[in-house]
Amino acid sequence: MKNLLLTLIFFATVSCFENNAPKENSVYFWKTVFKTDSTENDFLKKHKISKIYMRYFDVIVDPKTQKPKPNATISFKDTLPKNIEIIPTVFITENCIQKNLDTLYKTLADRILQINKTHKISQAKEIQIDCDFTAKSMKKYYNFLSLLKNYLKEKDIKLSVTIRLHQLSMEIPPCDYGVLMLYNTGNYRDKKCENPILSFKDVKPYLKHLKKYRLELKAALPNFKWQILFGKNGFKNIVYNQDLSDSTLFQQVSEGVFRIVRSKDIPVYINTEAFNVMMNFSDTIFETKAEFKEIEKVMTEISQIRKDVLTNTIVYDLNSNNINNLTFKEYEKIFNFNDSVAAF
């Protein structure tokens, strides 16, 4: 009888999600400087984007003090688009969770509100926290979220958090809703991984937990590409925006595979801290991008388990280097997947 009651409560909750969730098209913005070009502005208009989840800063462990500290705070060089809600988003590294977080929740929230005040951004209606927590760090992280949620509630601000696929098997976090991250699903350090950005076969095993996951969810899907650098000893790093058509540096070996023909020192990024890496002669770059066929397979499977997850979809990310990886029609199908399935 108890199990039946819990089942009825769950389906009533999911039904509530489906009936009450307003339709929204959203994107992530993950650069350290807010400045949009014509391609990005055109994307916002064409797809009627109503929300931008904007990374304000990261929280990392200070190497000197061993305490959490903000890092790579966003700066604003453009006027924010009108009629688009900004959702301040903060990435917290997992090693921060192992530190004393008793006051971090207040410091973090106040810093966000001060950034908004300084740049004359409308009062935040919501704040999002992104953290790749594990079973080991979950208890401390959830305690931090509880403190933050209560503090934000006093200011009438909602709290959302990112949910990675492996976290679906854990307890739900204390928040108003979660964003299911449907990207970075494979092992990019493995040359044999066909598509580490998103592959249906990598996602499917985790979806067995989705039906029983009692939290309102949105879906985040990729539009980006990676250039993954391998040397003779294996994975070296992810590099960005290399012109692979430059025959003085690269020789194409096969589709998406390029050999380095001249050594070069280039900047790369881990989180938001820049440093240099050497591309050596005979190293290899594997270029991979989000494939719509994989996105469609994942969305189809999710729609059969919990259709509500696809009511409001977020694309990662707003970046002119990535936008043209998908077509206008593919974006429209992502943003309106439930409608297109119903019509079919």
N, C-alpha and C positions, 0 to 999 in steps of 0.2 A: 504493500500500500504506500509506504514511504517513497519507494523508487518511482511509482506511478505519479505521485504528487510532484516530485522533483522534475520529472519529464514534462508534465503539464505546465509547470511554472516556466521551464526553459522555453518551450515552444510558444508560450504566451509572450515571453520576453522578445524572442526573435520576431514574432509577428508585430510587436510594438515597434521594433526597429524599422521594419519594412513600411509600416503605415505612416510613421512620423518623420522619417528622415527627408529633409528637403533636398532637391537636386542641386548639386554643386560640381563645377569643374575646377580642379585645383592643380597647382604645380609646386614643386620644391625649388628653392633658390639657394644654392650651396657655395656661392663665391664669397670672397672676403670684401669685395667692393660692389655696392649696388649701383650698377650703371647698365642700362639696357640699350641694345642696338635696334635697328629697324626690323630685323628678323624676329627678335624676341618680342618686340612690341606688336608686331603683326600677329604672332602666335597668340598673344593674350587676347587680342580683339577677335580673331577668327574663331577661336574656340570658346569665347565667352567665359574666360577664366574669372571666377569670383573670389578665389582665395589663393594667396601665396604663402606657403610655409617657408619662412625665411630664417636661415641659420644666422643667429646673432653672434654667437661665440661658442667656443668649446670650453669644457672644464677639464683640465689636465692636472697631474701631480707635478708641482714645482720640484725640479731636481735638487735644489738647494735646501728648501725648507721641508720638503716631503709633505706639503699640504696642498689641497686642491686650490687651483687658481684659474681665472679666466684666461683664454688664449685666443689670439687671432680674431678680435672683435671686428664686426662688420663696420665699414664706413660707407657713407652715402654721397654719391657724386651726381645722382639724378633725382628728380622729383618722383615720388612714388605715384604709381598710376591711380587715377581716380576710380572710385566705385569698386575697388578690390580690397578685400580685408587682408591685413597682414597678420599672420600667426607667428609670433616669435618662437624660434626653435633653437634648442641648445643640445649639443652633443656632449655627453659625459663619458669619459673613458672608464672602463671597468675598474682599473686600479684605484680610481678616486673613491669608489664605493667602499673600499677597504679602510678608508680613513674616517676620521670623526666628522659626521655630517650633521651634527646637532644644530648648527647655525647656517649651513650652506644653503638650505632651502630659502631662507629669508634674504640672504645676500644675493642669491641668483635672481630671485623674483624682483627685488628692488633694483638690481642692475638693469634688468630688462625694462622696467618702468621708467628708469632714468634715461635710458637710450631713447625711448619713445618721446619722452618729454623734451629732450635736447633737440631731437630732429622733427619735432612737431608732428609726430605720428599719432593717429587716433588711439584712444585708450584701448588696450588689448582686451579682447573678449575671451581669449584663449591663449595658453602657452603650451608648447609641446616639448617633451623631453625624449631624447634619443639615447639609448644605452644598450650595448650588447651584453646584457647581464647573463650570468650563468646560475645554475642551481646553488653554487657556492656563495655567490654574492646576492642572491635574490632577497633574502630576509632583510639585509641592511638597506638594499635599494628600495624595497617596498616601504620600509619605515621612513626613508627620505621622502618618497612620493606621498605618503600619508600626511607628513608634516607640511609639505608643499601644497597639497590639495586643500587642506584646511585653511592655510594662510591665504590662498588665492580665493577661496570661497568667501572669505570676509570682504574681498574686493570685487565680488561678482565676476570672477574670471574662471573659466573652465580649464581643466588639465587633461591633455591627451598625451599618449606615449606610443612609441613605436614598438611593434611586436615582430620579432623575427620568427621564422618558421620553427626553429628548434624550441622556442619559448611557448609554443602552443600546448606542449605537454605539461607545462607548469601551472601553478595557481595563477589566477588572473590578478593583475596589478590594481592598486587603488587609484582609479582615474575615471574620467567621464567617458572616454572611449579610447580605442586603440587603432593604430594604423598598421595593417599587415604588410610587411615589406617583402614584396615578391621580386626581389633582385639580389644579386650577389649570392646566388644559390649554389654555385659550384666552387671547386677548388682551383682558383686561378694560378696556383703554384704548380699545378700538374699539367704538363704539356698535352696529356691525353684527354683532358677535360674538353669536351666538344664546345660547350658554351657556358663559361662560369657566370655570365651575367644572368641568364635565365634559361633553364631547361625544364621542360615538363617532367621528365623522368626524375630530376632532382627534387622537384616540388611535391610530387604525388605522395610519397611515403608519409609526409608530415600532415597531409590534409585529413588523415583519419582522426585527428584530434579536433578538427575545426567544428564539427557538428555539436560537440559538447562544450565548446569554449564559450562560456556565458558572459560575453562582453560585446558591446556594440563595436563593430569594426568597419573601417574603410580599407580600401586596397591601394597600395602604391606600386606602380609598374614602371619599368625602365624605358628610356629612349636613347640611352647613351652607348658609347663604344669604348673599348679599352685597347691600348697597345701594350702588350705584355712582353717584357724583355727577359730573355733567357741567355745565360752564358754557358760555358763548358761545365760548370758545377751546378747548373739548374737555374731556378728562378732568381732574377736579380731585382726587378721592380716593375711597377706600372709606370709607363711614360705617357705624356700627353701631347697631342697636337703636332706630332712629327709629320713632316711632309714626306710620305713614303714614296711619292713619285720622283723624288730627288735622286737621280741615278748616281750622283757623286757620293751618296751615303748609303743607299739601299739597293739591293738587287732582289727582285721578286722571284721566289722559288716556286711557289704555288699560290693558289687562292688564299689570301689572308696571311701568307707567310713570307717574311722578308729577311734577307741576310745582310748584316752590316758589312760594308766594303771599305769603310774608313772610320777609324776611331773618333769619338767625339764626346766631350764632357757636356752633359745636359742637366737642367734642373728637373727634379721630380718632386712629388708631394706625398707625404704620409699624413693623413688628417689634413692639417693646414700648415704644417711646418715644412719649409722648403730646404732641400739640400741637393747636392749634385751627385750624379752617378755617371760612370764612364761606360759608354757603349763601345765595346771593343770589337776590333776586326774579327769576323766570323761569328759574333753573337747573332741571335735570331729574335725578331719581333713577330709575335702572333697578334694580328688584329682581329678582334671579335666585337660584335655589336648586338644590341637587343634585336631579336628577330620576331616579327609580328606573328608568324605561325606558332611560335612557342607561347607568346603572350595569349593568343586566342585559345590555345589548348588549355592553358592554366585557367583562364577566365571561364571557359565552358565547364571545366570540372568543378570550380568553385560555385558556379551558378546552380549546379545540381545538388550541392551540399548546403550552402547558405547564400541564397540569392541577394540578401540584404547587404552583404559585404561589397557588392559591386554597384550599389546605389550611388555612392559618391567616390570617385576615383581620383587619385593624385598621381601625376606623372613626374618622374624624376629624370631630368630636371630642366629648368628654364635656362638654356644655354645654346647660343647660336651654333656652336660646334656640334651639338647633338640633335637639334630640332629636325633637321632634314633626314635623319636616319629612318624616320617613319613618314608616311604620306598623310595628307590631310584626311583622307577617308579612313585610314587606320586609326588616327587619333580620335576621329568622331566615333568610331566603333568602340574604342576603349572607353570614352567618356559616356557613351550611351548604350553600353553592352546589353543591359537588361531590356531596353526598348527594342533593340535589334533582334534579340532572341525571341521576344514576345511576338514581334511582327512576322518573323519566320515561321 
